């Protein structure tokens, strides 16, 4: 493999990581609004994305743009009891 091709691939991989980091900083976790099976990550009762068993499960969350969660009926920045 040519060194220039390796360098290009490496630079592309780094730029994708930087974009993902910037996107994560512009989002927040919003609890209580995910549809069943559509949560982004773990809940208090499961360890995987897509495992919410009911709509609006209080401990299931999805990422939304920062500042949006408080505008959604039922949305919370903290897990609900």
N, C-alpha and C positions, 0 to 999 in steps of 0.2 A: 504494500500500500504506500502511496506517495505521501511524504511528510506534509505537503500542502493540503492534501485531502483530509488527513488526520486533523490538522489544525483547524480546517473549516468545520469539520464535524464537531470538534470540541467547542469551538466558538458558538456554534448553533445550539448545542446542548446547554451551554451557560446562559445564553440569552433566553431560552425557554424557561429556565429556572428563575431568572430575574423577573420575567413576566408573571409567572405563577406567584412569586412572593409579593409583587406589587398588587396583584389581584386579591390575595388573601388579606392584605392590609386594608383594602377598600371594602371588605365584607365583614359581617358579624353573624354570630350564631343566633338564630331565632327559634325559640322553643315553642312547642304547642301548636304549630301550624302545618306540620308535614302530613301528607296523605299517607295512609297505610302502605308500607313497603317503599316509601320514597324518601326516608330520612337520609341525611348525608353521612352520618357516622354513628358511633356507639351510643347506646342509651344506658340507663342504670341497670337494665335487665338483659341487654345483649351487647355483643362486641363488634358488630358489623354494620355497615351501611345497608340500607334497604330492608331492615328487619323490624321496623315499627309495625306493631300488630293491629293498630287501630288508627283512624284518622284523628288528628289533633292530640296524639299521645303526649302527655305533659312533659316527659323527659326526652322526647325525640326532637331533633333540631335539623334545620337546613340553613345553608348560608344565604343571606340576602345582602344587598348593598347597605353599607353603613347608613344608619338613620331611618331605614325602612321598617324595621321590626316594630318599633313603637307605633307605627301608623297602621299596622295590620290588626284587625279585631282578633283577640285571643293570643297575639304574639307576645313573647316575653324574652328579655335578655338573660334570664336565669331560669333553670329548670323549675317547673311547678311541682308542688307537693302532691 
